[in-house]
Amino acid sequence: MQRRNVLAGLMFGCVAAMSGMTAMTGMTGLASAQPVTPATAAPINAVVTIAPLKGLLEPLLPPGSAVTMLMQPGRSEHGYEFTPADVARVAQADLVVYVGLNLETKFGEILRRPSAAGRRVLCFGEVVGLQKPGGPVPNSGHVHKHAPGEVCDHDHEAGYVDQHLWLDPVLVARLIPAMRAEIEAIQRARGTLSDAEKARLASAEEALIQRVMQVHTDWSTRLLPIKGVPVVTHHNAFPRAAERYGFRIAAVVRPFETSDPSPKEIAQTVQVIRTQNVPAIFIEPQFNAGAAKRIAQAAGITVGSLDPLGDGDWFKMMEGNLNQLVEHLTPKAK
């Protein structure tokens, strides 16, 4: 009897041990069968040519990403010459976003140089259909029309397409899905386009478009009472905004962006202001304000400020410009 009990105990122990081994083997098999989760979205090294593009791209990028502006605040976008450091940054970038339409002179040559593997390049002008790969679309897009007596003949030959796309919120809203698609393409190539990253991008895109369209609504609403009011701007950066929201550009201070106006051009601008009852002239921080202030003093009108580039915060730039237009163009109570 005692021997049978000992044998039964030994058999029970063996069965228990085998059951434990089977259970462990099964757990290992289940663990090895689990799907491999893609790595967390890695930061993206992005380069933009002008400051406003930074504020539009940044909200879409994964955490830890960096955006480099080639043209720093305070510099005009016209006539900018890219430095060797700029060329190196473009070559090393994961994503490059630029305006096109020959705004960034010779930028195409920089893009044709050797670059980091997998680099993506996005052209704003191509996204909105105003530029074909390699150059502007002839005779298409916004062609500025001159008002009677307008002093604005610097580059509006047949086929000229206004380059200042970022100052039209409706066009900006079309750029955002294209930027999101480029970020997705980078993540897909890296193997980091998880469901979580797709959801993050979709949410960021929706929120950004809503903010941009709110800017459009604000401009439409607040500028409606001053529709048709003529203005003088420092250079010809605002024809798209003027056409979209109803104010009118009677003249520009600098017919050629890279040079000061001549005495004859200053006199012509003063004459336009008097003839068309222009209430204000708007200077820009990228240019010397001397000529604009002399014109304003001679014509007896107020001086405001419009900033076509800002410091990298597109929303702040657009709000500031709207406030300036409303302040200086709204008729003063007598």
Wavefront OBJ file of the C-alpha trace (Angstrom):
o trace
v 0.000 0.000 0.000
v 2.769 2.403 0.916
v 4.648 1.546 -2.310
v 1.536 2.197 -4.427
v 1.138 5.628 -2.798
v 4.757 6.491 -3.534
v 4.386 5.427 -7.193
v 1.154 7.431 -7.525
v 2.891 10.499 -6.115
v 5.767 10.134 -8.560
v 3.378 9.772 -11.527
v 1.375 12.816 -10.380
v 4.565 14.872 -10.165
v 5.637 13.828 -13.669
v 2.242 14.698 -15.141
v 2.259 18.077 -13.391
v 5.745 18.839 -14.662
v 4.810 17.853 -18.237
v 1.666 20.016 -18.021
v 3.755 22.974 -16.871
v 6.190 22.520 -19.731
v 3.320 22.304 -22.211
v 1.778 25.468 -20.827
v 5.082 27.328 -21.072
v 5.616 26.074 -24.629
v 2.126 27.260 -25.566
v 2.728 30.699 -24.083
v 5.973 31.022 -25.995
v 4.217 30.083 -29.206
v 1.504 32.669 -28.636
v 4.067 35.373 -27.921
v 6.002 34.620 -31.084
v 2.781 34.795 -33.106
v 1.954 38.382 -32.004
v 2.232 41.026 -34.814
v 5.266 43.277 -34.699
v 4.233 46.870 -33.885
v 5.895 49.476 -36.145
v 8.362 51.788 -34.484
v 7.158 55.117 -33.160
v 7.130 57.843 -35.815
v 10.628 59.261 -35.964
v 11.293 63.022 -36.109
v 11.524 64.629 -39.546
v 14.185 67.138 -40.558
v 12.274 69.680 -42.678
v 13.423 72.759 -44.590
v 11.199 75.605 -45.836
v 12.321 78.541 -47.920
v 10.207 81.292 -46.319
v 8.989 81.888 -42.773
v 5.199 81.508 -43.307
v 5.645 77.918 -44.496
v 7.219 76.992 -41.154
v 4.075 77.809 -39.187
v 1.954 75.807 -41.621
v 4.147 72.696 -41.743
v 5.132 72.441 -38.072
v 1.716 71.341 -36.668
v 1.712 68.322 -38.994
v 5.146 66.958 -38.097
v 5.727 64.202 -35.513
v 7.108 65.194 -32.088
v 10.783 66.060 -32.022
v 10.884 67.251 -35.635
v 12.712 70.416 -36.677
v 11.876 73.000 -39.331
v 14.632 75.209 -40.733
v 13.759 78.496 -42.473
v 16.286 79.410 -45.161
v 15.154 83.059 -45.471
v 15.253 84.467 -41.957
v 12.713 87.073 -40.726
v 13.531 90.614 -41.782
v 14.859 89.568 -45.193
v 12.920 90.130 -48.405
v 12.027 87.031 -50.371
v 12.953 88.799 -53.598
v 16.565 88.658 -54.699
v 17.605 86.372 -51.838
v 20.841 84.515 -52.590
v 21.192 81.064 -51.049
v 24.347 80.431 -49.043
v 26.508 77.274 -48.943
v 24.940 76.561 -45.546
v 21.477 76.756 -47.137
v 22.552 74.316 -49.847
v 23.829 71.886 -47.208
v 20.582 72.082 -45.215
v 18.525 71.350 -48.328
v 20.760 68.380 -49.182
v 20.391 66.881 -45.691
v 16.637 67.428 -45.302
v 13.993 64.700 -45.200
v 11.376 67.138 -46.536
v 11.698 70.427 -48.447
v 8.731 72.762 -48.995
v 9.046 75.815 -51.241
v 6.753 78.243 -53.083
v 7.988 78.037 -56.667
v 6.903 80.352 -59.496
v 10.522 81.585 -59.507
v 10.109 83.234 -56.096
v 13.174 81.373 -54.814
v 15.545 82.230 -57.625
v 17.800 79.347 -58.737
v 16.302 77.025 -56.138
v 15.728 74.407 -58.808
v 19.480 74.157 -59.302
v 19.949 73.474 -55.580
v 17.297 70.752 -55.636
v 19.086 68.976 -58.492
v 22.213 68.486 -56.383
v 22.879 65.226 -54.465
v 20.629 64.810 -51.439
v 19.798 62.520 -48.552
v 18.226 59.214 -49.518
v 14.456 59.381 -49.616
v 14.202 63.180 -49.475
v 10.755 64.518 -50.439
v 10.207 67.887 -52.148
v 6.913 69.805 -52.315
v 6.238 72.882 -54.458
v 3.298 75.106 -53.405
v 2.851 76.396 -56.960
v 2.487 72.857 -58.296
v 0.007 71.874 -55.567
v -2.420 74.642 -56.565
v -1.908 74.093 -60.299
v -0.041 77.316 -61.065
v 3.278 75.707 -61.938
v 4.258 72.706 -63.958
v 7.407 70.809 -62.996
v 10.210 73.017 -64.242
v 8.437 76.366 -64.463
v 5.281 78.532 -64.316
v 2.192 77.743 -66.330
v 2.012 80.406 -69.097
v -0.945 82.782 -68.991
v -2.655 81.138 -66.051
v -3.479 81.869 -62.452
v -3.753 85.322 -60.979
v -2.641 88.068 -63.360
v -2.810 91.457 -61.675
v -4.904 94.068 -63.506
v -3.932 97.703 -63.241
v -6.339 100.348 -62.058
v -6.418 103.632 -63.994
v -3.285 105.563 -63.153
v -1.783 102.678 -61.179
v 1.995 102.799 -60.776
v 2.795 99.091 -60.873
v 4.626 97.943 -63.978
v 7.573 96.001 -62.588
v 6.897 92.460 -63.732
v 3.332 92.091 -64.908
v 4.130 91.037 -68.442
v 1.844 88.551 -70.161
v 1.878 85.260 -68.294
v 3.052 86.658 -64.952
v 1.656 84.665 -62.048
v 1.634 86.296 -58.616
v 4.052 84.387 -56.393
v 2.639 85.332 -52.962
v 0.426 82.251 -52.640
v 0.692 82.027 -48.850
v -1.185 85.333 -48.417
v -4.386 83.703 -49.712
v -5.881 81.419 -47.036
v -7.962 79.544 -49.603
v -4.810 78.449 -51.406
v -3.093 77.664 -48.101
v -5.936 75.279 -47.222
v -5.131 73.360 -50.419
v -1.466 73.064 -49.468
v -2.091 71.345 -46.129
v -3.288 67.927 -47.441
v -0.292 67.837 -49.772
v 2.103 68.411 -46.861
v 0.349 65.707 -44.851
v 0.748 63.296 -47.804
v 4.504 63.968 -47.964
v 4.887 63.263 -44.240
v 2.934 60.030 -44.648
v 5.176 59.017 -47.557
v 8.289 59.545 -45.430
v 6.850 57.500 -42.568
v 5.738 54.733 -44.916
v 9.209 54.474 -46.427
v 10.686 54.222 -42.920
v 8.196 51.591 -41.825
v 6.801 53.867 -39.110
v 3.368 54.653 -40.580
v 1.367 52.980 -37.822
v -2.381 53.329 -37.342
v -1.640 55.706 -34.490
v 0.504 57.895 -36.751
v -2.198 57.912 -39.443
v -4.755 59.014 -36.856
v -2.434 61.727 -35.532
v -1.821 63.086 -39.021
v -5.517 63.055 -39.935
v -6.422 64.919 -36.747
v -3.620 67.464 -37.209
v -4.619 68.083 -40.829
v -8.280 68.628 -39.960
v -7.477 71.022 -37.117
v -5.031 73.007 -39.230
v -7.442 73.401 -42.152
v -10.148 74.572 -39.746
v -7.821 77.240 -38.335
v -6.834 78.409 -41.816
v -10.444 78.645 -42.982
v -11.293 80.612 -39.834
v -8.681 83.146 -40.965
v -10.459 83.260 -44.329
v -13.787 83.870 -42.571
v -12.302 86.628 -40.398
v -10.815 88.442 -43.401
v -14.056 88.111 -45.387
v -16.199 89.415 -42.529
v -14.049 92.241 -41.217
v -13.048 93.637 -44.626
v -16.556 93.573 -46.105
v -17.397 97.131 -44.917
v -14.350 98.553 -46.713
v -14.781 96.747 -50.009
v -13.320 98.713 -52.907
v -11.177 101.030 -50.743
v -7.848 101.805 -52.501
v -4.499 101.320 -50.756
v -0.812 101.787 -51.491
v 1.452 98.885 -50.471
v 5.225 98.851 -50.152
v 5.724 96.205 -52.813
v 3.326 94.131 -54.857
v 2.800 91.310 -52.367
v -0.953 91.633 -51.758
v -2.860 91.411 -55.070
v -4.243 87.961 -54.207
v -5.509 89.142 -50.831
v -6.928 92.301 -52.423
v -8.795 90.325 -55.058
v -10.049 87.744 -52.554
v -11.277 90.253 -49.948
v -12.258 93.290 -51.974
v -9.798 96.085 -51.205
v -7.938 97.624 -54.148
v -4.236 98.239 -54.678
v -3.896 101.638 -56.335
v -0.088 101.723 -56.403
v 3.058 100.264 -54.876
v 5.975 102.197 -53.402
v 8.646 99.973 -54.926
v 7.828 99.093 -58.553
v 11.055 97.050 -58.509
v 11.433 95.074 -55.277
v 15.231 95.207 -55.263
v 15.625 98.994 -55.645
v 14.239 102.198 -54.144
v 11.700 104.215 -56.153
v 12.959 107.091 -58.271
v 11.838 110.696 -57.607
v 9.569 110.414 -60.658
v 7.945 107.245 -59.299
v 7.455 108.880 -55.901
v 5.739 111.859 -57.537
v 3.512 109.537 -59.576
v 2.473 107.630 -56.461
v 1.583 110.866 -54.651
v -0.547 111.845 -57.630
v -2.367 108.482 -57.611
v -3.083 108.855 -53.885
v -4.611 112.278 -54.397
v -6.577 111.300 -57.489
v -8.043 108.121 -56.008
v -8.468 109.351 -52.416
v -6.255 106.639 -50.975
v -6.588 106.729 -47.147
v -3.361 104.919 -46.192
v 0.029 103.686 -47.305
v 1.445 100.445 -45.873
v 5.131 99.919 -45.208
v 6.807 96.497 -44.818
v 9.504 95.561 -42.279
v 11.663 93.975 -44.990
v 12.240 97.343 -46.726
v 13.545 100.768 -45.802
v 10.467 102.864 -44.969
v 11.986 106.226 -45.929
v 10.390 106.600 -49.367
v 6.979 105.394 -48.162
v 6.957 107.878 -45.289
v 7.920 110.746 -47.624
v 5.052 109.801 -49.917
v 2.614 109.652 -47.000
v 3.748 113.034 -45.713
v 3.476 114.655 -49.142
v 0.012 113.178 -49.727
v -1.213 113.774 -46.164
v -2.277 110.167 -45.416
v -1.615 107.727 -42.568
v 1.047 105.026 -42.514
v 0.239 101.419 -41.610
v 2.288 98.242 -41.717
v 1.742 95.015 -43.635
v 4.146 92.112 -43.181
v 4.096 89.573 -46.034
v 6.542 87.181 -44.329
v 6.271 87.379 -40.533
v 8.488 85.453 -38.143
v 7.345 81.893 -38.785
v 3.869 82.109 -37.249
v 1.491 82.322 -40.234
v -1.595 82.855 -38.082
v -0.083 85.743 -36.135
v 1.106 87.340 -39.386
v -2.330 87.142 -41.000
v -4.105 88.476 -37.907
v -1.690 91.391 -37.651
v -2.153 92.293 -41.311
v -5.936 92.126 -41.013
v -5.910 94.395 -37.966
v -3.774 96.935 -39.819
v -6.068 96.977 -42.857
v -9.172 97.438 -40.722
v -7.575 100.144 -38.593
v -6.274 102.268 -41.470
v -8.981 101.737 -44.081
v -12.114 102.109 -41.941
v -13.503 105.643 -42.351
v -12.987 107.722 -39.226
v -16.051 109.216 -37.571
v -16.214 112.975 -38.005
l 1 2 3 4 5 6 7 8 9 10 11 12 13 14 15 16 17 18 19 20 21 22 23 24 25 26 27 28 29 30 31 32 33 34 35 36 37 38 39 40 41 42 43 44 45 46 47 48 49 50 51 52 53 54 55 56 57 58 59 60 61 62 63 64 65 66 67 68 69 70 71 72 73 74 75 76 77 78 79 80 81 82 83 84 85 86 87 88 89 90 91 92 93 94 95 96 97 98 99 100 101 102 103 104 105 106 107 108 109 110 111 112 113 114 115 116 117 118 119 120 121 122 123 124 125 126 127 128 129 130 131 132 133 134 135 136 137 138 139 140 141 142 143 144 145 146 147 148 149 150 151 152 153 154 155 156 157 158 159 160 161 162 163 164 165 166 167 168 169 170 171 172 173 174 175 176 177 178 179 180 181 182 183 184 185 186 187 188 189 190 191 192 193 194 195 196 197 198 199 200 201 202 203 204 205 206 207 208 209 210 211 212 213 214 215 216 217 218 219 220 221 222 223 224 225 226 227 228 229 230 231 232 233 234 235 236 237 238 239 240 241 242 243 244 245 246 247 248 249 250 251 252 253 254 255 256 257 258 259 260 261 262 263 264 265 266 267 268 269 270 271 272 273 274 275 276 277 278 279 280 281 282 283 284 285 286 287 288 289 290 291 292 293 294 295 296 297 298 299 300 301 302 303 304 305 306 307 308 309 310 311 312 313 314 315 316 317 318 319 320 321 322 323 324 325 326 327 328 329 330 331 332 333 334
